Amino acid sequence: MDRLANTVRPYAWGSTTAIPELLGTPPTGGPQAELWMGAHPGAPSRVDRGDGPRPLSDVIAADPEGELGPGTVRRFGPQLPFLFKILAAGSPLSLQVHPDLDRARAGHAAEEERGIPVDAPHRNYKDAGHKPELICALTDFEGFCGFRAPAETAGLLAALDVDPLKPYVDLLHAQPEADALREILTAILTADRDAMADTVARATAAAERLAATPGTPHREAYAAYTSLARHFPGDPGVIAAMLLNHVRLQPGEGLYLGAGVPHAYLGGLGVEIMANSDNVLRCGLTPKHVDVPELLRVVRFEAGAPHVLRPEADAGEEEVYETPVDEFRLSRYVRAAGAPPRPLDARTPQILLCVAGTALLRGDDGTELELGRGESAFVRAGERVELLGEATVFRATVAA
């Protein structure tokens, strides 16, 4: 068992207070957006096995099979296949999608062949991996996820009564779902910037009025669009977000995001787990590069309600958030005082994060490690550990 020393990423959209409150540390005064747990080269956790702090990535590289287990190495190579985070959104993140594995490999290879530096601002594929992800709310959490049913979106846009949006309403009524969504998103992202800024301003004023009118359908969504426009005035992403489902998660609820699903997080604190990749294609709500042709190749133009996950407990009181990927598996233990020790599956590497109370990890040899609120530990594959204490603990590991 290794206590993790983790890095906080100070992205501009981060909350200034949420992560310090969880960790019990004083705020820095600046944004603290994400706390990374794992072995991603961008900010690997550090462990100390008696010879001073070392990056977890270096520890794994020195003995991949010993740390990850032979099965994990065979399936994913000599690296931890997931990245675990605490995410604290104080303002909206960019509207974005992630590629599937085939598109990531092809895009990465093409950019490598063209000699685009990996840190170039116009580079799309920093690696050859896909990036499915799961967010689980620790507080009320708000976002957009996936395309709303076309008929509902047509009604939402029509109620704004903004002339430049009326052709979109007609398309949503007249065209097949995928064709309409593709044509509208293309039009939004390729429109004249000044004209689109005017459309955003008019739509925002209408959305603010509707959000303040009791009984209005989609009232919460209109309020969210108004907030987006305050953060990103004139940004085409505000109109693009109007095509998406507005989602609110209660603490403990999760949301899985697969390849090609457009999404944006608006605010809240959560734990997030994803495949160990940096590949993001942006649709808006950002000053960063938006590659419209590549984005349109990646987006899945399929409407549907977001599938909110609620964990299901197994016989060992482990509550699992079921997802269709192999790189990660997220679960939760909510332990009462006096609960018996729970052995943790030792087949794969795992990271344990305590978000409430005090947890105790006990190894077969009697070694113990206490985790307070916001603290985490890495457990090697094959290391047998019991979980004790009155605490809420999230467990990140690899799907067996």
C-alpha positions as a Markdown table, in Angstrom:
| # | Residue | x | y | z |
|---|---|---|---|---|
| 1 | Met | 0.0 | 0.0 | 0.0 |
| 2 | Asp | 1.3 | 3.4 | -0.9 |
| 3 | Arg | -0.1 | 6.7 | 0.2 |
| 4 | Leu | -0.3 | 9.0 | -2.8 |
| 5 | Ala | 0.9 | 12.6 | -3.0 |
| 6 | Asn | -1.1 | 14.1 | -5.8 |
| 7 | Thr | -0.9 | 17.2 | -8.0 |
| 8 | Val | -3.7 | 19.8 | -8.3 |
| 9 | Arg | -4.1 | 21.3 | -11.8 |
| 10 | Pro | -5.0 | 25.0 | -11.7 |
| 11 | Tyr | -7.1 | 25.3 | -14.8 |
| 12 | Ala | -9.0 | 28.6 | -15.2 |
| 13 | Trp | -12.4 | 27.0 | -14.8 |
| 14 | Gly | -11.6 | 25.4 | -11.4 |
| 15 | Ser | -13.3 | 26.3 | -8.2 |
| 16 | Thr | -11.2 | 28.2 | -5.7 |
| 17 | Thr | -12.7 | 26.4 | -2.7 |
| 18 | Ala | -14.1 | 23.0 | -3.4 |
| 19 | Ile | -10.9 | 20.9 | -3.5 |
| 20 | Pro | -9.3 | 22.8 | -0.5 |
| 21 | Glu | -12.5 | 22.1 | 1.5 |
| 22 | Leu | -12.4 | 18.4 | 0.6 |
| 23 | Leu | -8.7 | 18.1 | 1.5 |
| 24 | Gly | -8.8 | 20.3 | 4.6 |
| 25 | Thr | -6.2 | 22.7 | 3.2 |
| 26 | Pro | -6.3 | 26.5 | 2.9 |
| 27 | Pro | -7.3 | 27.9 | -0.5 |
| 28 | Thr | -4.6 | 29.4 | -2.6 |
| 29 | Gly | -6.8 | 32.2 | -3.9 |
| 30 | Gly | -6.5 | 30.7 | -7.4 |
| 31 | Pro | -8.5 | 28.1 | -9.2 |
| 32 | Gln | -8.0 | 24.4 | -8.2 |
| 33 | Ala | -9.7 | 22.4 | -11.0 |
| 34 | Glu | -8.5 | 18.8 | -10.8 |
| 35 | Leu | -6.6 | 16.6 | -8.4 |
| 36 | Trp | -4.9 | 13.8 | -10.4 |
| 37 | Met | -4.4 | 10.3 | -9.0 |
| 38 | Gly | -2.5 | 7.8 | -11.1 |
| 39 | Ala | 0.5 | 7.6 | -13.4 |
| 40 | His | -0.3 | 9.9 | -16.2 |
| 41 | Pro | 2.9 | 11.5 | -17.4 |
| 42 | Gly | 1.4 | 15.0 | -17.2 |
| 43 | Ala | 1.1 | 14.9 | -13.4 |
| 44 | Pro | 1.9 | 11.5 | -11.9 |
| 45 | Ser | 1.2 | 10.8 | -8.2 |
| 46 | Arg | 4.2 | 10.3 | -6.0 |
| 47 | Val | 4.9 | 7.5 | -3.6 |
| 48 | Asp | 7.6 | 6.9 | -1.0 |
| 49 | Arg | 8.8 | 3.4 | -0.3 |
| 50 | Gly | 11.6 | 4.4 | 1.9 |
| 51 | Asp | 14.0 | 6.0 | -0.6 |
| 52 | Gly | 12.2 | 9.3 | -1.1 |
| 53 | Pro | 9.3 | 10.4 | -3.2 |
| 54 | Arg | 9.1 | 8.9 | -6.7 |
| 55 | Pro | 6.6 | 9.3 | -9.5 |
| 56 | Leu | 4.2 | 6.4 | -9.6 |
| 57 | Ser | 4.9 | 6.2 | -13.4 |
| 58 | Asp | 8.6 | 5.5 | -12.7 |
| 59 | Val | 7.7 | 2.9 | -10.1 |
| 60 | Ile | 5.4 | 1.1 | -12.5 |
| 61 | Ala | 8.0 | 1.4 | -15.4 |
| 62 | Ala | 10.6 | -0.3 | -13.2 |
| 63 | Asp | 8.4 | -3.4 | -12.6 |
| 64 | Pro | 5.2 | -3.3 | -14.7 |
| 65 | Glu | 4.1 | -6.9 | -14.0 |
| 66 | Gly | 4.8 | -6.6 | -10.3 |
| 67 | Glu | 2.8 | -3.4 | -9.9 |
| 68 | Leu | 0.0 | -3.9 | -12.4 |
| 69 | Gly | -0.2 | -7.7 | -12.6 |
| 70 | Pro | 0.6 | -9.8 | -15.7 |
| 71 | Gly | -3.0 | -9.7 | -17.0 |
| 72 | Thr | -3.2 | -5.9 | -17.0 |
| 73 | Val | 0.1 | -5.6 | -18.8 |
| 74 | Arg | -1.0 | -8.2 | -21.4 |
| 75 | Arg | -4.2 | -6.2 | -22.1 |
| 76 | Phe | -3.0 | -2.6 | -21.9 |
| 77 | Gly | 0.8 | -2.6 | -21.9 |
| 78 | Pro | 3.2 | -1.5 | -19.1 |
| 79 | Gln | 1.2 | 1.5 | -17.9 |
| 80 | Leu | -1.8 | 2.1 | -15.6 |
| 81 | Pro | -4.7 | 2.2 | -18.0 |
| 82 | Phe | -6.8 | 4.7 | -16.2 |
| 83 | Leu | -6.5 | 8.2 | -14.7 |
| 84 | Phe | -8.5 | 9.0 | -11.5 |
| 85 | Lys | -9.4 | 12.6 | -10.6 |
| 86 | Ile | -11.3 | 14.9 | -8.3 |
| 87 | Leu | -12.9 | 17.5 | -10.5 |
| 88 | Ala | -14.1 | 20.8 | -9.2 |
| 89 | Ala | -15.8 | 23.0 | -11.8 |
| 90 | Gly | -16.4 | 26.6 | -10.7 |
| 91 | Ser | -17.3 | 27.7 | -14.2 |
| 92 | Pro | -18.1 | 25.8 | -17.4 |
| 93 | Leu | -15.6 | 23.6 | -19.2 |
| 94 | Ser | -15.3 | 23.6 | -22.9 |
| 95 | Leu | -18.0 | 21.8 | -25.0 |
| 96 | Gln | -16.1 | 18.7 | -26.3 |
| 97 | Val | -16.1 | 15.1 | -27.6 |
| 98 | His | -13.6 | 12.3 | -27.4 |
| 99 | Pro | -12.7 | 9.9 | -30.3 |
| 100 | Asp | -13.1 | 6.2 | -30.4 |
| 101 | Leu | -10.0 | 4.0 | -30.4 |
| 102 | Asp | -9.8 | 3.5 | -34.2 |
| 103 | Arg | -10.1 | 7.3 | -34.8 |
| 104 | Ala | -7.6 | 8.1 | -32.1 |
| 105 | Arg | -5.0 | 5.7 | -33.6 |
| 106 | Ala | -5.5 | 7.0 | -37.1 |
| 107 | Gly | -5.5 | 10.6 | -36.1 |
| 108 | His | -2.4 | 10.3 | -33.9 |
| 109 | Ala | -0.5 | 8.5 | -36.7 |
| 110 | Ala | -1.5 | 11.1 | -39.3 |
| 111 | Glu | -0.3 | 14.0 | -37.1 |
| 112 | Glu | 2.9 | 12.2 | -36.2 |
| 113 | Glu | 3.6 | 11.7 | -39.9 |
| 114 | Arg | 2.9 | 15.4 | -40.6 |
| 115 | Gly | 5.4 | 16.3 | -37.8 |
| 116 | Ile | 3.0 | 18.3 | -35.7 |
| 117 | Pro | 4.6 | 18.9 | -32.3 |
| 118 | Val | 2.6 | 17.1 | -29.5 |
| 119 | Asp | 2.2 | 20.4 | -27.7 |
| 120 | Ala | 1.1 | 22.4 | -30.7 |
| 121 | Pro | -2.1 | 24.3 | -30.0 |
| 122 | His | -3.7 | 23.0 | -33.3 |
| 123 | Arg | -2.8 | 19.3 | -32.5 |
| 124 | Asn | -5.9 | 17.1 | -32.0 |
| 125 | Tyr | -4.4 | 13.8 | -31.0 |
| 126 | Lys | -1.7 | 13.9 | -28.3 |
| 127 | Asp | -1.7 | 10.1 | -28.0 |
| 128 | Ala | -3.2 | 7.0 | -29.7 |
| 129 | Gly | -5.8 | 6.3 | -27.0 |
| 130 | His | -9.5 | 6.7 | -26.6 |
| 131 | Lys | -10.9 | 8.6 | -23.6 |
| 132 | Pro | -14.2 | 7.1 | -22.3 |
| 133 | Glu | -14.9 | 8.7 | -18.9 |
| 134 | Leu | -17.3 | 8.5 | -16.0 |
| 135 | Ile | -18.1 | 11.4 | -13.6 |
| 136 | Cys | -19.7 | 10.7 | -10.2 |
| 137 | Ala | -21.1 | 13.6 | -8.3 |
| 138 | Leu | -20.0 | 14.5 | -4.8 |
| 139 | Thr | -22.2 | 17.6 | -4.7 |
| 140 | Asp | -25.0 | 18.7 | -7.0 |
| 141 | Phe | -23.4 | 18.6 | -10.4 |
| 142 | Glu | -24.6 | 20.2 | -13.6 |
| 143 | Gly | -23.8 | 19.7 | -17.2 |
| 144 | Phe | -24.8 | 19.0 | -20.8 |
| 145 | Cys | -24.6 | 15.5 | -22.3 |
| 146 | Gly | -25.7 | 14.1 | -25.7 |
| 147 | Phe | -28.2 | 15.4 | -28.2 |
| 148 | Arg | -31.7 | 16.1 | -27.0 |
| 149 | Ala | -34.6 | 14.5 | -29.0 |
| 150 | Pro | -35.0 | 16.7 | -32.1 |
| 151 | Ala | -38.7 | 17.5 | -31.4 |
| 152 | Glu | -37.8 | 18.8 | -27.9 |
| 153 | Thr | -35.0 | 20.9 | -29.3 |
| 154 | Ala | -37.2 | 22.3 | -32.0 |
| 155 | Gly | -39.6 | 23.4 | -29.3 |
| 156 | Leu | -36.9 | 24.9 | -27.1 |
| 157 | Leu | -35.4 | 26.9 | -30.0 |
| 158 | Ala | -38.8 | 28.0 | -31.3 |
| 159 | Ala | -39.8 | 29.4 | -27.9 |
| 160 | Leu | -36.7 | 31.7 | -28.1 |
| 161 | Asp | -38.3 | 33.4 | -31.2 |
| 162 | Val | -35.0 | 34.4 | -32.7 |
| 163 | Asp | -35.0 | 34.7 | -36.5 |
| 164 | Pro | -31.6 | 33.1 | -37.2 |
| 165 | Leu | -32.5 | 30.0 | -35.3 |
| 166 | Lys | -35.8 | 29.4 | -37.2 |
| 167 | Pro | -34.1 | 27.5 | -40.0 |
| 168 | Tyr | -32.7 | 25.1 | -37.4 |
| 169 | Val | -36.2 | 24.5 | -36.1 |
| 170 | Asp | -37.4 | 23.7 | -39.7 |
| 171 | Leu | -34.5 | 21.3 | -40.2 |
| 172 | Leu | -35.3 | 19.5 | -36.9 |
| 173 | His | -38.9 | 18.9 | -38.1 |
| 174 | Ala | -38.1 | 18.0 | -41.7 |
| 175 | Gln | -34.9 | 16.1 | -41.8 |
| 176 | Pro | -33.9 | 12.7 | -40.4 |
| 177 | Glu | -32.3 | 13.0 | -36.9 |
| 178 | Ala | -28.7 | 12.5 | -37.9 |
| 179 | Asp | -28.8 | 14.7 | -41.0 |
| 180 | Ala | -30.5 | 17.5 | -39.1 |
| 181 | Leu | -28.1 | 17.5 | -36.2 |
| 182 | Arg | -25.1 | 17.3 | -38.5 |
| 183 | Glu | -26.3 | 20.2 | -40.7 |
| 184 | Ile | -27.2 | 22.4 | -37.7 |
| 185 | Leu | -23.9 | 21.8 | -35.8 |
| 186 | Thr | -21.9 | 22.5 | -39.0 |
| 187 | Ala | -23.9 | 25.7 | -39.6 |
| 188 | Ile | -23.3 | 26.9 | -36.1 |
| 189 | Leu | -19.5 | 26.2 | -36.2 |
| 190 | Thr | -18.9 | 27.6 | -39.6 |
| 191 | Ala | -21.1 | 30.7 | -39.4 |
| 192 | Asp | -19.7 | 34.3 | -39.7 |
| 193 | Arg | -18.4 | 35.0 | -36.2 |
| 194 | Asp | -20.0 | 38.5 | -35.9 |
| 195 | Ala | -23.3 | 37.2 | -37.1 |
| 196 | Met | -23.2 | 34.3 | -34.7 |
| 197 | Ala | -22.2 | 36.7 | -31.8 |
| 198 | Asp | -25.4 | 38.7 | -32.5 |
| 199 | Thr | -27.5 | 35.5 | -32.6 |
| 200 | Val | -26.0 | 34.4 | -29.3 |
| 201 | Ala | -26.8 | 37.8 | -27.7 |
| 202 | Arg | -30.4 | 37.7 | -28.9 |
| 203 | Ala | -30.9 | 34.0 | -27.9 |
| 204 | Thr | -29.4 | 34.7 | -24.5 |
| 205 | Ala | -31.7 | 37.6 | -23.8 |
| 206 | Ala | -34.7 | 35.4 | -24.8 |
| 207 | Ala | -33.4 | 32.5 | -22.7 |
| 208 | Glu | -33.0 | 34.8 | -19.7 |
| 209 | Arg | -36.6 | 35.9 | -20.0 |
| 210 | Leu | -37.9 | 32.4 | -20.3 |
| 211 | Ala | -35.8 | 31.2 | -17.4 |
| 212 | Ala | -37.5 | 33.8 | -15.2 |
| 213 | Thr | -41.0 | 32.8 | -16.3 |
| 214 | Pro | -42.6 | 30.2 | -14.0 |
| 215 | Gly | -44.0 | 27.1 | -15.7 |
| 216 | Thr | -41.8 | 27.5 | -18.9 |
| 217 | Pro | -40.7 | 24.2 | -20.4 |
| 218 | His | -36.9 | 23.7 | -20.2 |
| 219 | Arg | -36.7 | 26.5 | -17.7 |
| 220 | Glu | -33.5 | 25.1 | -16.0 |
| 221 | Ala | -31.9 | 24.6 | -19.4 |
| 222 | Tyr | -32.6 | 28.2 | -20.4 |
| 223 | Ala | -31.0 | 29.4 | -17.1 |
| 224 | Ala | -27.9 | 27.3 | -17.9 |
| 225 | Tyr | -27.6 | 28.8 | -21.4 |
| 226 | Thr | -27.8 | 32.3 | -19.9 |
| 227 | Ser | -24.9 | 31.3 | -17.5 |
| 228 | Leu | -22.9 | 30.0 | -20.4 |
| 229 | Ala | -23.3 | 33.2 | -22.3 |
| 230 | Arg | -22.1 | 35.2 | -19.3 |
| 231 | His | -18.9 | 33.2 | -19.3 |
| 232 | Phe | -18.5 | 33.0 | -23.1 |
| 233 | Pro | -20.2 | 36.0 | -24.7 |
| 234 | Gly | -20.8 | 35.6 | -28.4 |
| 235 | Asp | -19.4 | 32.0 | -28.5 |
| 236 | Pro | -21.0 | 29.7 | -31.0 |
| 237 | Gly | -20.8 | 26.9 | -28.4 |
| 238 | Val | -23.7 | 28.6 | -26.5 |
| 239 | Ile | -26.0 | 27.8 | -29.5 |
| 240 | Ala | -24.4 | 24.3 | -30.0 |
| 241 | Ala | -25.2 | 23.6 | -26.3 |
| 242 | Met | -28.8 | 24.3 | -27.0 |
| 243 | Leu | -28.9 | 21.0 | -29.0 |
| 244 | Leu | -27.9 | 19.0 | -25.9 |
| 245 | Asn | -29.6 | 17.5 | -22.9 |
| 246 | His | -29.3 | 19.5 | -19.7 |
| 247 | Val | -28.3 | 17.2 | -16.8 |
| 248 | Arg | -28.3 | 17.6 | -13.0 |
| 249 | Leu | -26.7 | 14.8 | -10.9 |
| 250 | Gln | -27.4 | 14.3 | -7.2 |
| 251 | Pro | -24.5 | 13.2 | -5.0 |
| 252 | Gly | -23.7 | 9.6 | -5.7 |
| 253 | Glu | -25.1 | 9.6 | -9.2 |
| 254 | Gly | -22.8 | 9.1 | -12.2 |
| 255 | Leu | -22.8 | 9.8 | -15.9 |
| 256 | Tyr | -20.8 | 7.8 | -18.4 |
| 257 | Leu | -19.6 | 9.5 | -21.6 |
| 258 | Gly | -18.5 | 7.3 | -24.5 |
| 259 | Ala | -16.9 | 8.2 | -27.8 |
| 260 | Gly | -18.4 | 10.9 | -29.9 |
| 261 | Val | -20.9 | 12.2 | -27.3 |
| 262 | Pro | -20.8 | 16.0 | -27.0 |
| 263 | His | -20.7 | 17.2 | -23.4 |
| 264 | Ala | -19.8 | 20.0 | -21.1 |
| 265 | Tyr | -19.6 | 20.2 | -17.3 |
| 266 | Leu | -21.0 | 23.4 | -15.9 |
| 267 | Gly | -20.4 | 23.3 | -12.1 |
| 268 | Gly | -20.0 | 21.0 | -9.1 |
| 269 | Leu | -17.5 | 18.6 | -7.4 |
| 270 | Gly | -17.1 | 15.0 | -8.5 |
| 271 | Val | -14.8 | 12.1 | -8.9 |
| 272 | Glu | -13.9 | 11.3 | -12.4 |
| 273 | Ile | -12.2 | 8.2 | -14.0 |
| 274 | Met | -11.2 | 7.8 | -17.6 |
| 275 | Ala | -8.9 | 5.9 | -19.9 |
| 276 | Asn | -5.4 | 7.3 | -19.7 |
| 277 | Ser | -5.6 | 9.6 | -22.7 |
| 278 | Asp | -5.5 | 13.4 | -23.4 |
| 279 | Asn | -7.5 | 13.3 | -26.7 |
| 280 | Val | -10.2 | 16.0 | -26.8 |
| 281 | Leu | -11.9 | 17.7 | -29.7 |
| 282 | Arg | -13.6 | 20.9 | -28.8 |
| 283 | Cys | -16.9 | 22.3 | -30.1 |
| 284 | Gly | -16.9 | 25.7 | -28.4 |
| 285 | Leu | -17.0 | 27.5 | -25.1 |
| 286 | Thr | -13.2 | 27.9 | -25.3 |
| 287 | Pro | -10.5 | 30.1 | -26.8 |
| 288 | Lys | -8.6 | 26.9 | -27.9 |
| 289 | His | -8.4 | 25.4 | -31.3 |
| 290 | Val | -11.7 | 24.0 | -32.9 |
| 291 | Asp | -11.0 | 21.7 | -35.8 |
| 292 | Val | -14.5 | 21.6 | -37.4 |
| 293 | Pro | -13.9 | 18.9 | -40.1 |
| 294 | Glu | -12.2 | 16.5 | -37.6 |
| 295 | Leu | -14.9 | 17.2 | -35.0 |
| 296 | Leu | -17.6 | 16.3 | -37.5 |
| 297 | Arg | -15.9 | 13.0 | -38.2 |
| 298 | Val | -15.9 | 12.2 | -34.5 |
| 299 | Val | -19.3 | 13.4 | -33.2 |
| 300 | Arg | -22.1 | 10.7 | -33.0 |
| 301 | Phe | -25.2 | 12.4 | -34.4 |
| 302 | Glu | -27.6 | 10.4 | -32.3 |
| 303 | Ala | -30.2 | 11.8 | -29.9 |
| 304 | Gly | -31.1 | 10.1 | -26.6 |
| 305 | Ala | -31.6 | 10.8 | -23.0 |
| 306 | Pro | -28.4 | 10.6 | -20.9 |
| 307 | His | -28.2 | 7.5 | -18.8 |
| 308 | Val | -27.7 | 8.5 | -15.2 |
| 309 | Leu | -25.9 | 5.7 | -13.3 |
| 310 | Arg | -26.8 | 4.8 | -9.8 |
| 311 | Pro | -24.5 | 2.3 | -8.2 |
| 312 | Glu | -25.7 | -1.3 | -7.5 |
| 313 | Ala | -24.3 | -3.1 | -4.4 |
| 314 | Asp | -23.0 | -6.6 | -4.7 |
| 315 | Ala | -22.8 | -9.2 | -1.9 |
| 316 | Gly | -19.7 | -7.5 | -0.5 |
| 317 | Glu | -21.3 | -4.1 | -0.1 |
| 318 | Glu | -19.3 | -2.8 | -3.0 |
| 319 | Glu | -21.5 | -0.4 | -5.1 |
| 320 | Val | -20.4 | -0.6 | -8.7 |
| 321 | Tyr | -20.9 | 2.0 | -11.5 |
| 322 | Glu | -21.3 | -0.3 | -14.5 |
| 323 | Thr | -19.8 | 0.9 | -17.8 |
| 324 | Pro | -18.9 | -0.8 | -21.1 |
| 325 | Val | -15.1 | -0.3 | -21.0 |
| 326 | Asp | -12.2 | -2.4 | -19.8 |
| 327 | Glu | -9.7 | 0.2 | -18.9 |
| 328 | Phe | -11.4 | 1.2 | -15.7 |
| 329 | Arg | -14.0 | 0.2 | -13.1 |
| 330 | Leu | -15.4 | 2.6 | -10.5 |
| 331 | Ser | -17.1 | 1.5 | -7.3 |
| 332 | Arg | -17.9 | 2.9 | -3.9 |
| 333 | Tyr | -18.1 | 1.7 | -0.3 |
| 334 | Val | -20.3 | 3.5 | 2.2 |
| 335 | Arg | -19.3 | 2.0 | 5.5 |
| 336 | Ala | -21.1 | 2.5 | 8.9 |
| 337 | Ala | -19.4 | 2.4 | 12.3 |
| 338 | Gly | -18.6 | -1.1 | 13.4 |
| 339 | Ala | -19.0 | -2.6 | 9.9 |
| 340 | Pro | -16.8 | -5.7 | 9.5 |
| 341 | Pro | -13.6 | -5.6 | 7.4 |
| 342 | Arg | -14.1 | -6.0 | 3.7 |
| 343 | Pro | -11.4 | -7.7 | 1.6 |
| 344 | Leu | -10.7 | -6.0 | -1.7 |
| 345 | Asp | -10.2 | -7.9 | -4.9 |
| 346 | Ala | -6.4 | -8.2 | -5.4 |
| 347 | Arg | -6.3 | -9.2 | -9.1 |
| 348 | Thr | -5.8 | -5.8 | -10.5 |
| 349 | Pro | -4.1 | -2.5 | -9.4 |
| 350 | Gln | -6.3 | -0.1 | -7.6 |
| 351 | Ile | -6.5 | 3.4 | -6.2 |
| 352 | Leu | -8.6 | 4.0 | -3.1 |
| 353 | Leu | -9.9 | 7.5 | -2.3 |
| 354 | Cys | -11.6 | 8.5 | 0.9 |
| 355 | Val | -14.2 | 11.3 | 0.5 |
| 356 | Ala | -15.8 | 11.2 | 4.0 |
| 357 | Gly | -14.9 | 9.8 | 7.4 |
| 358 | Thr | -11.7 | 7.9 | 8.1 |
| 359 | Ala | -10.8 | 4.7 | 6.3 |
| 360 | Leu | -8.2 | 2.1 | 7.4 |
| 361 | Leu | -6.4 | -0.2 | 5.0 |
| 362 | Arg | -4.9 | -3.4 | 6.5 |
| 363 | Gly | -2.6 | -5.7 | 4.6 |
| 364 | Asp | -2.1 | -9.5 | 5.1 |
| 365 | Asp | 1.1 | -8.8 | 7.0 |
| 366 | Gly | -0.7 | -6.5 | 9.5 |
| 367 | Thr | 0.6 | -3.2 | 7.9 |
| 368 | Glu | -2.0 | -0.4 | 8.2 |
| 369 | Leu | -2.6 | 2.8 | 6.3 |
| 370 | Glu | -5.1 | 5.4 | 7.5 |
| 371 | Leu | -6.8 | 7.6 | 4.9 |
| 372 | Gly | -8.6 | 10.8 | 5.9 |
| 373 | Arg | -10.9 | 12.9 | 3.8 |
| 374 | Gly | -9.4 | 13.6 | 0.4 |
| 375 | Glu | -6.5 | 11.1 | 0.9 |
| 376 | Ser | -5.8 | 8.2 | -1.5 |
| 377 | Ala | -3.6 | 5.1 | -1.8 |
| 378 | Phe | -2.2 | 2.9 | -4.5 |
| 379 | Val | -2.5 | -0.9 | -4.0 |
| 380 | Arg | -0.4 | -3.1 | -6.3 |
| 381 | Ala | -2.0 | -6.0 | -8.1 |
| 382 | Gly | -1.7 | -9.1 | -5.9 |
| 383 | Glu | -1.5 | -7.2 | -2.7 |
| 384 | Arg | -4.3 | -8.4 | -0.3 |
| 385 | Val | -6.0 | -5.6 | 1.6 |
| 386 | Glu | -8.9 | -5.2 | 3.9 |
| 387 | Leu | -11.0 | -2.0 | 4.2 |
| 388 | Leu | -12.1 | -0.9 | 7.7 |
| 389 | Gly | -13.4 | 2.2 | 9.3 |
| 390 | Glu | -16.5 | 4.5 | 9.1 |
| 391 | Ala | -16.0 | 6.1 | 5.7 |
| 392 | Thr | -17.0 | 6.6 | 2.1 |
| 393 | Val | -14.4 | 5.2 | -0.2 |
| 394 | Phe | -14.2 | 5.2 | -4.0 |
| 395 | Arg | -12.3 | 2.4 | -5.6 |
| 396 | Ala | -10.8 | 2.8 | -9.0 |
| 397 | Thr | -9.4 | -0.2 | -10.7 |
| 398 | Val | -9.3 | -2.2 | -14.0 |
| 399 | Ala | -12.2 | -4.2 | -15.2 |
| 400 | Ala | -11.3 | -7.9 | -14.5 |
